[in-house]
Amino acid sequence: MSIRALWVVSQEKGEPGKLGIFPETVLHATSCRMHTHGQDRPKPYVEVRDDYARQHRSPAVELRLDGPGGRTLWPLLTVTQGALILACLPLVEAPPEPRPPLPSLASVSQGLALLSGLQDFLCGPGGKPEPDVLASRLAALPSVLLQVCPLGRPLDTPPPAGSVPAAVAPSPGGAQKQPAWKAGVHRGRAVVSVALTEKVRSMQYGKSSVLPNVTVTLTLPPNGSPLQDILVHPCVTSLDASILTACSVDENDCSAFSGPYKFPFSPPLELFRLCSYTSQVPVPPILGSYQLKAEENHLKANVVLKLHESVKNSFEYCEAHIPFFNQNLMGSVEVKVSSGQLEVSKEKSLLVWVLGQKFPKSREAALEGTVHFSGTVAGPTDPLCTGLTAYIKLYFRVADLTLSGCCVDQHSVQVYSSAKPRIVTTRELVSSEYYIWNSTGDAPVSSGAVTASH
């Protein structure tokens, strides 16, 4: 492959340098004034041709020359970096007409690789060298090209930015790195190299057992509902067949397995979920009633929440969110609560009833009042909540409680290891998709049993 000419053009100073490279002679450098399309006299401005902001999709462009015959230089390859344009004209050993497709010309990809290497040499890894640094590298470029591209034939990649290499002379019989712009022109015996690499990972501690074997047992009270739909983590080494047959059974099936549920496993290093399950419970922990009535420009709301006697009256938090969709923006709010406090977010058309950490001694709390809507600006929308279709969503957390009665006894956790870890067991009840729909409107739900899941 040969390079017939090489240009380094500055877009700012207007005094570019031109480096001519010819395969028949020794490389030499000259400087000249370059005009649009190499012309010394001005010509009319043509936007499609001369507009600087016009982006060329192809890296190869055509340079038209003055003179008889309207000769052209093609393919002229260009690479832009900041204020510099690097261009070269590779030798194409093919008839001028018809022009061959660019992908079929090896010299095109080789020329682009050469420009990329020169770009790294001139601009460095940051891409924006200081003016004095760039000037020194441009001054050193002719001597560098004499070494890496003698007689216009690239022999090696350009040196790293800022370095001027010593004489580059290929060793007679030594192995050489194939330059990127000389791909496919290897001379000599063909070699096919196939490499097989195996990567081994190991973690050693110097003791016979690092990760212990652990068995966790879940137990239910005598009258507890069997656990259903049990899914386990892949680290569980074995699972009793009775646990598998207990999955997805009818709640009235007396043959359902009711425990204990044992899960032997070898734990991974990170935090993980050992298993999940569902359980049918007879009543919800908080039973609610929501009645919403529409009148002119306002809604009347009545909410009653009652804590079930089986649930201890001690919450980490307990809130009821009451949104109003498909209305104008919320105006005045005349609502009273029997317990807790009320927060109003008019921009969200939302009432937040913060019940706190305890219900009253009666285990019952009520909210009643009127919400007005005014103006012409629409509030939040929900395609499901049209008309009187509305809901309340509860958020709560109760420590040391499960509705199913399922628990893990600290003494039932078995760890087979020389180390004696500290064992801590906890349980909690957390709301998840806990809705109370307006009883005076339609609701996209059907009545059914309450489900507790873990």
Order of alpha helices (4+ residues) and beta strands (2+ residues): beta-beta-beta-alpha-beta-beta-beta-alpha-alpha-beta-beta-alpha-beta-beta-beta-beta-beta-beta-beta-beta-beta-beta-beta-beta-beta-beta-beta
